[in-house]
Amino acid sequence: FINHLGLWLLCEVDGFSTVKRNNSNNGKHHRSSIKNFNDLDNMLVHRKSSPSRIMATTSWWRFAELTSRVFVLSVLVRSLHSVLLVDHDHDAGDTIIHRSTKALMTSNTDQQDFHTLSNKEMWLKNHNTAALCVVQKDEHRYLNEWVDYHLALGFSDIYIYDNSDSHKPLLQWNAVRRSRVNPTINVTSTQVHLIHYPGQRVQIPVYKDCATRVKARYHTWVSFLDVDEFLVLKRHDNVVEFAQEYAKPGQMVGINWKFFGTAGRHEYETFPVTQRFQCVHSTSKHFFIKSLMRVTDIHPISHIHSPHMFPRRQGVKLVDTNGKEIGGSKHKGPRDVALVYHYAYRSHQEHVDKRTRGDVYFGNRKDRNDWGKQAQQGIDPWTGKPLPDGSTFDDTAWVTLKRLVPDFATKYENRTMREEMSCAIHKDVTSQKVDQTKDEAVEEPRTEDTVALCAVAKDESWYMNEWTDYHLALGFSDLYIYDVSANSHTSGWSHRHNDSRIHVIPFAQDEDFKTSAYQNCTRMMTKFNHTWVLFSDINQFLVLRQQENVLDFAKKYVQEGQIGVNWKVFGSAGRKKYESWPVTQRFPCRLSYFFIDSMRMNTFAKVSDLGPPQLITNTTEIPRKLGTRLLDTSQKRIINLDRHNGPRDVVVIHHYLTKSEEEHATKLGQEKGKGSGIFYSPPKGPTQEMEEVPAGSIYDDTAWQVLKRNDPSYTRYEKRLPIESPKCEYSPEGF
């Protein structure tokens, strides 16, 4: 079409030029052989000539062809550009247009605004404005808070790309949103633009589309966030003011994440996200950045490949708010000017929903098929560890929302949620990458004396309530439980128990997992500045004979080095089956001290005197610094922790080795061809094998009395008794 139109114009110019050239030729007006448009068309079709040969006869032809081509082409490109960019924006109730590649929505209002405004008017409307691009998938219940927050923060337009299979919920949300009156933020019908964008792995295509869109509309700045991310400005009230200072011509600004945990919440509630989740989860993910930039600095748009960093024109730098250049998507930047608060988990139930509906970046990849199942078990699929509660309180985003949109304070401030928020030390305590900046401390280093307890658990969730309640009531500040269970019951228990002093760490079950766990826990003791630590198991209870609090005992007997604490080994008390009563109540019958395992010990150590963790090669001996000693409470030096019959009048470990015959068989397995009453000795350490599980001959319910005294709620078990009664009797071997 352009070729023919240009040649037609050339025909007219050719005629005019020929008349002028031949005006003196006997007074006759003579045209060239190109008489009309048909002649030109035939000449091209039959290759008798070409546009270049036609143009060669006069400079007028060249000028006319070039001018006509450029003019017509520019008109067509501009028209096509406008249609492709604008006609699939929509607001609720607008017309749906289906294209061959994807279903796109069109907004009569938005389209009319784009086509009726001149370039100058569009530039005047959007100059010095900041736009926000987001892609969401079935997250419409969070959008009111997220949209109101960022519009109130100063973003002029929000482009929401809907990756949901059904677009109806978002249309309904938008219809309700437009009908409500909120004078605080003065929302107009054209500020929020919805684009239906179904498909897999759409985040990067969406970002390319949105970057092109905001460029065509002459926005000055743009940022790309997710629905679970909130931009928090600490020195500015408006994003444009922030952008004018930090996203100046020639530089993009990178803003670090601040990660939030579940705050101990398990269910969705209709309260704002920024109000429900205010517990910071310390993780190396804090180092990831999100960017805010001038739209014209993104180049080329087709090279967008990451949600964190964007292609830049030559000479444009990506810097943090200190002006330091950023070289990658992870950067340890300042946190005193701006942060992106990332509520990646929300509650346990919401995290399950998130993992089940799929990811807009990765799509339904095969290696993520079990992520929904892991989420149901309370596991973060990224780390393989339990969902973190978060450890440090921070309500800045919620305070900002209440200030910018007071309606949220009016509606939610005086209402009570079903679940209480609980900020606890995060469960990913094995991570060695933590942000130690002032703003991002993991757990405040302790300035007072504390006693921690390290234990390894394997499929022992049935006994956790009693064991943790007992030792917390005894004065332990923190319990570090390394879980090597084959199932997720212990992790599920920790979420239900919801105590900030209990830290369950999933741990790989290798050949020497207990040694590895002790090595890791030793590092944690130094890292979190504990004063003392006891290494124990879930079937062991520390009994103090002269003090009521473990801290008092530690200050008196473990002023330096280590103390060895002897065992008292308890038998089955004649019980055959498991019953849901406390262990310390069901098994009050101990074996005599002649039983060789009674001469074994646990280590109670001063943290500052611990040796290097890598020197731990077994669970019996914990390395210590040169010049320090391992003693018992009578100050007698201990040479062998496996064979030391020390005093038990100050402190002792009640070791419930077998429990009932059923529980013992479950723990250690049954030997083929033998009855269920066979006693199986522990796999490591000196042991004695007997023909039956020993009941225990000496009655001792001290641990049960301590538990009732320190936690009177356990007296409820005395109102009803187990089916089986305890029977303390000598074993055939005399124990």
DRENZA-361212 format. One line per 4 residues: their letters; for each residue y, x, z of C-alpha. Coordinates in steps of 0.25 Angstrom, whole numbers, padded with zeros to 4 digits. Layout:
BEGIN
a	Y,X,Z; ...
//
This chain:
BEGIN
finh	0000,0000,0000; 0010,0011,0004; 0006,0019,-0009; 0009,0007,-0018
lglw	0022,0003,-0011; 0027,0017,-0012; 0023,0018,-0027; 0030,0005,-0030
llce	0043,0010,-0024; 0041,0023,-0032; 0040,0014,-0045; 0054,0008,-0042
vdgf	0060,0022,-0038; 0054,0028,-0051; 0060,0017,-0059; 0074,0020,-0053
stvk	0073,0035,-0055; 0068,0034,-0070; 0079,0025,-0074; 0089,0034,-0068
rnns	0082,0046,-0075; 0081,0040,-0089; 0095,0033,-0089; 0099,0042,-0100
nngk	0087,0040,-0108; 0093,0032,-0120; 0098,0022,-0109; 0084,0017,-0107
hhrs	0079,0014,-0093; 0065,0020,-0092; 0055,0020,-0081; 0043,0029,-0079
sikn	0029,0024,-0082; 0029,0018,-0068; 0034,0005,-0071; 0029,-0003,-0059
fndl	0020,-0004,-0047; 0008,-0006,-0055; 0010,0006,-0064; 0011,0014,-0051
dnml	-0002,0008,-0045; -0010,0010,-0058; -0005,0025,-0059; -0010,0028,-0045
vhrk	-0023,0020,-0047; -0027,0027,-0061; -0022,0041,-0055; -0012,0042,-0067
ssps	-0002,0047,-0057; 0001,0049,-0043; 0012,0046,-0033; 0015,0061,-0032
rima	0017,0061,-0048; 0025,0049,-0048; 0034,0054,-0037; 0036,0067,-0044
ttsw	0045,0062,-0054; 0056,0059,-0044; 0060,0062,-0030; 0063,0047,-0028
wrfa	0049,0043,-0029; 0045,0053,-0019; 0055,0048,-0009; 0052,0033,-0012
elts	0037,0035,-0010; 0038,0043,0003; 0048,0034,0009; 0040,0021,0005
rvfv	0027,0027,0011; 0033,0032,0024; 0040,0019,0026; 0028,0009,0023
lsvl	0018,0018,0031; 0027,0019,0043; 0029,0003,0043; 0014,0002,0042
vrsl	0010,0012,0053; 0020,0006,0062; 0015,-0008,0060; 0000,-0004,0062
hsvl	0004,0005,0074; 0011,-0007,0081; -0001,-0016,0078; -0012,-0007,0083
lvdh	-0004,-0003,0096; 0002,-0016,0100; -0007,-0028,0096; -0018,-0026,0106
dhda	-0009,-0027,0118; -0010,-0040,0125; -0006,-0048,0137; -0014,-0060,0142
gdti	-0015,-0072,0133; -0012,-0064,0120; -0020,-0064,0107; -0033,-0056,0106
ihrs	-0035,-0048,0093; -0049,-0041,0090; -0049,-0028,0082; -0061,-0021,0076
tkal	-0062,-0010,0086; -0058,-0017,0099; -0052,-0030,0104; -0037,-0029,0106
mtsn	-0027,-0038,0112; -0014,-0041,0107; -0001,-0046,0114; 0008,-0054,0107
tdqq	0019,-0051,0117; 0017,-0036,0117; 0015,-0036,0102; 0028,-0043,0100
dfht	0035,-0034,0109; 0030,-0022,0102; 0033,-0027,0088; 0047,-0033,0091
lsnk	0052,-0021,0098; 0058,-0010,0090; 0054,0004,0093; 0068,0006,0100
emwl	0066,-0007,0108; 0051,-0002,0112; 0056,0012,0116; 0068,0006,0124
knhn	0058,-0004,0131; 0047,0007,0135; 0055,0020,0136; 0054,0026,0149
taal	0042,0017,0153; 0028,0021,0158; 0016,0014,0153; 0002,0014,0159
cvvq	-0011,0013,0152; -0024,0009,0158; -0038,0004,0154; -0046,-0005,0163
kdeh	-0059,-0011,0163; -0062,-0024,0172; -0051,-0019,0182; -0042,-0031,0181
ryln	-0042,-0034,0196; -0035,-0021,0198; -0024,-0023,0188; -0014,-0031,0196
ewvd	-0012,-0020,0206; -0013,-0009,0196; -0003,-0015,0185; 0007,-0020,0196
yhla	0007,-0006,0202; 0010,0002,0190; 0020,-0008,0184; 0027,-0007,0197
lgfs	0026,0008,0196; 0035,0008,0184; 0025,0007,0172; 0031,-0002,0161
diyi	0018,-0005,0154; 0003,-0005,0157; -0007,-0005,0146; -0020,-0010,0151
ydns	-0032,-0008,0142; -0043,-0017,0146; -0057,-0011,0144; -0064,-0023,0150
dshk	-0074,-0031,0141; -0067,-0044,0144; -0052,-0044,0142; -0051,-0058,0149
pllq	-0050,-0053,0164; -0038,-0044,0160; -0031,-0055,0152; -0032,-0064,0164
wnav	-0027,-0053,0173; -0015,-0051,0165; -0012,-0066,0164; -0012,-0067,0179
rrsr	-0004,-0055,0180; 0007,-0060,0171; 0008,-0073,0178; 0011,-0067,0191
vnpt	0025,-0064,0195; 0028,-0051,0201; 0043,-0048,0202; 0040,-0034,0209
invt	0035,-0027,0196; 0041,-0037,0186; 0029,-0037,0177; 0031,-0041,0163
stqv	0021,-0047,0153; 0022,-0034,0144; 0020,-0023,0154; 0005,-0025,0155
hlih	-0003,-0023,0141; -0018,-0027,0140; -0026,-0021,0130; -0041,-0025,0129
ypgq	-0049,-0012,0125; -0064,-0014,0127; -0074,-0003,0124; -0080,0009,0130
rvqi	-0073,0022,0135; -0059,0017,0131; -0050,0024,0141; -0046,0035,0131
pvyk	-0044,0026,0119; -0036,0017,0128; -0027,0028,0132; -0025,0032,0118
dcat	-0021,0018,0114; -0012,0016,0126; -0005,0030,0123; -0002,0025,0109
rvka	0002,0012,0114; 0012,0017,0124; 0018,0027,0114; 0020,0016,0104
ryht	0028,0008,0115; 0037,0020,0118; 0033,0021,0133; 0037,0034,0139
wvsf	0026,0037,0149; 0012,0032,0150; 0000,0034,0160; -0014,0031,0159
ldvd	-0021,0025,0172; -0033,0017,0176; -0033,0004,0184; -0038,0012,0197
eflv	-0026,0022,0196; -0012,0020,0202; -0001,0029,0199; 0006,0033,0212
lkrh	0020,0039,0212; 0024,0046,0225; 0039,0049,0221; 0043,0039,0211
dnvv	0043,0024,0211; 0042,0022,0196; 0033,0029,0186; 0044,0031,0176
efaq	0052,0039,0186; 0039,0047,0189; 0037,0049,0174; 0051,0053,0171
eyak	0050,0064,0181; 0036,0069,0178; 0032,0065,0164; 0044,0071,0158
pgqm	0044,0074,0143; 0034,0085,0140; 0025,0082,0152; 0014,0073,0157
vgin	0011,0071,0171; -0002,0071,0178; -0005,0063,0191; -0017,0066,0200
wkff	-0026,0055,0204; -0028,0051,0219; -0042,0045,0221; -0045,0034,0230
gtag	-0059,0030,0236; -0065,0017,0240; -0058,0016,0254; -0071,0011,0259
rhey	-0070,-0002,0251; -0082,-0008,0245; -0077,-0021,0239; -0066,-0026,0229
etfp	-0055,-0033,0236; -0043,-0040,0229; -0033,-0030,0235; -0025,-0019,0228
vtqr	-0033,-0006,0225; -0021,0002,0231; -0023,-0005,0244; -0038,-0005,0245
fqcv	-0040,0010,0242; -0032,0019,0249; -0042,0031,0252; -0040,0043,0244
hsts	-0053,0049,0239; -0052,0065,0239; -0058,0070,0226; -0056,0080,0215
khff	-0053,0068,0206; -0039,0068,0212; -0036,0080,0202; -0037,0071,0190
iksl	-0024,0066,0184; -0018,0055,0177; -0006,0057,0167; 0008,0050,0165
mrvt	0015,0055,0152; 0025,0052,0142; 0019,0044,0131; 0024,0053,0120
dihp	0018,0065,0126; 0004,0060,0124; 0000,0066,0111; -0009,0065,0103
ishi	-0014,0051,0109; -0027,0052,0102; -0031,0064,0111; -0031,0056,0124
hsph	-0044,0059,0130; -0042,0059,0145; -0037,0049,0155; -0030,0060,0163
mfpr	-0024,0069,0152; -0017,0066,0139; -0014,0074,0126; 0000,0079,0126
rqgv	0010,0083,0116; 0013,0098,0114; 0021,0103,0125; 0018,0091,0135
klvd	0012,0096,0148; 0004,0088,0158; 0009,0091,0172; 0008,0086,0187
tngk	0020,0082,0195; 0023,0096,0199; 0024,0100,0184; 0011,0108,0185
eigg	0003,0107,0171; -0010,0100,0172; -0021,0105,0164; -0032,0095,0165
skhk	-0035,0081,0170; -0038,0087,0184; -0026,0093,0191; -0022,0095,0206
gprd	-0008,0090,0205; 0002,0086,0215; 0001,0072,0222; 0015,0070,0227
valv	0021,0063,0215; 0011,0054,0209; -0004,0051,0209; -0013,0042,0202
yhya	-0021,0034,0213; -0035,0032,0208; -0043,0021,0214; -0056,0025,0207
yrsh	-0066,0018,0216; -0060,0006,0223; -0071,0000,0231; -0086,0002,0230
qehv	-0087,-0012,0223; -0076,-0009,0213; -0081,0005,0210; -0094,-0002,0206
dkrt	-0087,-0011,0197; -0079,0001,0191; -0092,0009,0188; -0099,-0004,0183
rgdv	-0088,-0008,0173; -0088,0006,0166; -0078,0016,0163; -0066,0015,0153
yfgn	-0067,0030,0151; -0082,0033,0150; -0087,0020,0146; -0101,0016,0149
rkdr	-0107,0030,0148; -0122,0031,0150; -0120,0042,0161; -0112,0031,0169
ndwg	-0122,0020,0169; -0126,0021,0183; -0111,0023,0188; -0111,0008,0192
kqaq	-0124,0010,0200; -0118,0022,0207; -0106,0014,0211; -0114,0003,0217
qgid	-0120,0013,0226; -0106,0018,0231; -0107,0031,0222; -0095,0036,0214
pwtg	-0102,0040,0201; -0092,0051,0198; -0097,0059,0210; -0110,0053,0214
kplp	-0104,0051,0228; -0101,0039,0237; -0088,0032,0233; -0077,0038,0242
dgst	-0069,0030,0252; -0057,0040,0251; -0052,0048,0263; -0036,0048,0263
fddt	-0028,0035,0264; -0017,0033,0254; -0011,0020,0251; 0001,0025,0242
awvt	-0003,0017,0230; -0004,0004,0238; 0010,0007,0245; 0016,0009,0231
lkrl	0010,-0004,0226; 0016,-0012,0238; 0029,-0005,0236; 0030,-0008,0221
vpdf	0023,-0022,0221; 0026,-0028,0234; 0017,-0040,0230; 0005,-0032,0233
atky	0009,-0029,0247; 0012,-0044,0249; -0001,-0048,0244; -0011,-0038,0250
enrt	-0005,-0031,0262; -0008,-0041,0272; -0022,-0045,0267; -0035,-0038,0273
mree	-0046,-0032,0264; -0060,-0035,0267; -0063,-0020,0268; -0055,-0010,0275
msca	-0051,0003,0269; -0058,0016,0274; -0053,0030,0270; -0064,0040,0273
ihkd	-0067,0054,0269; -0072,0053,0255; -0087,0054,0253; -0086,0065,0242
vtsq	-0084,0076,0252; -0093,0085,0244; -0082,0087,0234; -0075,0100,0235
kvdq	-0063,0096,0226; -0053,0089,0235; -0038,0088,0234; -0032,0095,0246
tkde	-0018,0092,0243; -0010,0086,0254; -0010,0072,0247; -0025,0072,0245
avee	-0032,0078,0257; -0046,0074,0258; -0048,0072,0272; -0038,0077,0282
prte	-0043,0090,0288; -0047,0087,0303; -0037,0093,0313; -0046,0088,0325
dtva	-0061,0092,0329; -0071,0084,0322; -0087,0084,0321; -0094,0080,0308
lcav	-0108,0077,0305; -0116,0081,0293; -0129,0074,0289; -0138,0072,0277
akde	-0144,0058,0275; -0155,0054,0266; -0158,0039,0264; -0154,0036,0279
swym	-0143,0025,0277; -0151,0016,0287; -0147,0026,0298; -0133,0029,0294
newt	-0125,0019,0303; -0131,0023,0316; -0130,0038,0313; -0116,0038,0308
dyhl	-0111,0028,0319; -0118,0037,0330; -0112,0050,0326; -0098,0044,0323
algf	-0098,0038,0337; -0102,0052,0342; -0089,0058,0337; -0092,0064,0323
sdly	-0080,0063,0314; -0087,0063,0301; -0101,0061,0296; -0105,0068,0283
iydv	-0118,0062,0277; -0124,0069,0265; -0132,0058,0258; -0144,0063,0250
sans	-0150,0049,0250; -0158,0044,0237; -0150,0031,0238; -0135,0027,0240
htsg	-0138,0020,0253; -0131,0030,0262; -0119,0030,0253; -0119,0014,0253
wshr	-0120,0015,0268; -0108,0024,0269; -0099,0015,0261; -0103,0003,0270
hnds	-0101,0011,0283; -0087,0015,0278; -0084,0026,0289; -0074,0037,0285
rihv	-0081,0046,0294; -0094,0045,0286; -0095,0053,0274; -0108,0051,0265
ipfa	-0110,0062,0255; -0120,0059,0244; -0128,0072,0242; -0138,0077,0232
qded	-0152,0078,0238; -0157,0092,0233; -0168,0101,0240; -0159,0105,0251
fkts	-0148,0094,0252; -0147,0095,0267; -0142,0109,0266; -0133,0106,0255
ayqn	-0127,0094,0263; -0125,0103,0275; -0118,0113,0266; -0108,0103,0261
ctrm	-0106,0097,0274; -0102,0110,0280; -0091,0111,0269; -0086,0097,0273
mtkf	-0085,0101,0287; -0075,0113,0284; -0068,0105,0273; -0065,0093,0283
nhtw	-0062,0102,0295; -0073,0096,0304; -0075,0104,0317; -0090,0102,0319
vlfs	-0101,0097,0312; -0116,0092,0315; -0126,0093,0304; -0136,0081,0306
dinq	-0145,0071,0300; -0145,0056,0299; -0157,0055,0309; -0150,0064,0319
flvl	-0140,0059,0330; -0132,0069,0339; -0133,0065,0353; -0123,0071,0363
rqqe	-0128,0072,0377; -0115,0076,0384; -0103,0072,0375; -0100,0058,0369
nvld	-0093,0064,0357; -0098,0075,0347; -0084,0081,0347; -0084,0084,0362
fakk	-0098,0090,0360; -0093,0099,0348; -0081,0104,0356; -0090,0108,0368
yvqe	-0102,0114,0361; -0098,0118,0347; -0086,0126,0349; -0091,0136,0338
gqig	-0103,0138,0330; -0114,0128,0330; -0123,0120,0340; -0137,0117,0337
vnwk	-0141,0102,0342; -0156,0100,0345; -0164,0088,0340; -0171,0077,0348
vfgs	-0181,0071,0338; -0184,0056,0339; -0197,0050,0334; -0200,0036,0328
agrk	-0201,0029,0342; -0213,0023,0337; -0206,0015,0326; -0213,0012,0313
kyes	-0202,0005,0305; -0187,0006,0302; -0178,-0004,0309; -0163,-0006,0308
wpvt	-0160,-0001,0322; -0152,0012,0325; -0161,0025,0325; -0156,0029,0338
qrfp	-0161,0016,0344; -0174,0015,0337; -0179,0029,0340; -0177,0034,0354
crls	-0190,0042,0355; -0188,0057,0353; -0199,0068,0352; -0200,0079,0362
yffi	-0193,0092,0361; -0207,0098,0357; -0205,0092,0344; -0201,0104,0335
dsmr	-0190,0097,0328; -0183,0094,0341; -0179,0109,0341; -0171,0108,0328
mntf	-0156,0106,0329; -0143,0102,0321; -0131,0110,0320; -0118,0106,0326
akvs	-0107,0116,0321; -0093,0119,0321; -0087,0118,0307; -0078,0131,0308
dlgp	-0091,0139,0311; -0100,0134,0300; -0104,0145,0290; -0103,0144,0275
pqli	-0110,0131,0270; -0118,0138,0259; -0125,0145,0270; -0132,0132,0275
tntt	-0146,0134,0270; -0153,0124,0279; -0150,0112,0287; -0154,0119,0300
eipr	-0144,0130,0301; -0129,0129,0298; -0122,0142,0295; -0111,0146,0305
klgt	-0100,0157,0305; -0104,0171,0310; -0101,0172,0325; -0105,0158,0328
rlld	-0118,0153,0334; -0128,0141,0334; -0130,0137,0348; -0136,0125,0356
tsqk	-0128,0118,0367; -0132,0127,0377; -0126,0139,0369; -0140,0144,0366
riin	-0140,0151,0352; -0149,0144,0342; -0157,0152,0333; -0166,0142,0325
ldrh	-0161,0128,0324; -0175,0123,0321; -0180,0128,0334; -0171,0127,0345
ngpr	-0173,0119,0357; -0159,0118,0363; -0153,0109,0373; -0151,0094,0371
dvvv	-0143,0090,0383; -0129,0091,0376; -0132,0087,0361; -0145,0083,0353
ihhy	-0148,0078,0340; -0157,0065,0340; -0165,0067,0328; -0172,0054,0323
ltks	-0182,0061,0315; -0193,0050,0311; -0187,0036,0315; -0198,0026,0312
eeeh	-0211,0029,0305; -0205,0021,0293; -0192,0028,0292; -0199,0042,0294
atkl	-0208,0039,0282; -0196,0034,0274; -0189,0047,0277; -0200,0057,0275
gqek	-0210,0050,0266; -0225,0047,0269; -0236,0057,0267; -0247,0051,0258
gkgs	-0259,0047,0265; -0253,0047,0279; -0248,0035,0288; -0233,0031,0290
gify	-0234,0037,0304; -0235,0052,0300; -0223,0060,0304; -0217,0069,0293
sppk	-0209,0081,0297; -0196,0084,0291; -0196,0092,0279; -0189,0104,0285
gptq	-0189,0111,0298; -0200,0114,0308; -0207,0101,0310; -0220,0095,0317
emee	-0229,0086,0310; -0235,0074,0317; -0246,0064,0314; -0236,0053,0316
vpag	-0221,0050,0318; -0218,0053,0332; -0212,0042,0340; -0205,0051,0350
siyd	-0209,0052,0365; -0196,0053,0373; -0186,0041,0373; -0171,0045,0370
dtaw	-0161,0035,0365; -0149,0044,0368; -0144,0042,0354; -0145,0027,0354
qvlk	-0137,0027,0367; -0126,0036,0361; -0125,0027,0349; -0124,0014,0357
rndp	-0113,0021,0366; -0105,0026,0355; -0107,0014,0346; -0109,0001,0354
sytr	-0112,-0007,0341; -0126,-0001,0341; -0129,-0009,0354; -0132,-0021,0344
yekr	-0145,-0015,0341; -0150,-0016,0355; -0149,-0031,0355; -0161,-0032,0345
lpie	-0172,-0022,0345; -0180,-0016,0334; -0194,-0021,0331; -0201,-0009,0335
spkc	-0199,-0003,0349; -0198,0012,0352; -0210,0019,0357; -0208,0033,0362
eysp	-0221,0041,0363; -0227,0054,0361; -0232,0059,0348; -0247,0065,0347
egf	-0240,0078,0346; -0233,0076,0360; -0219,0073,0355
//
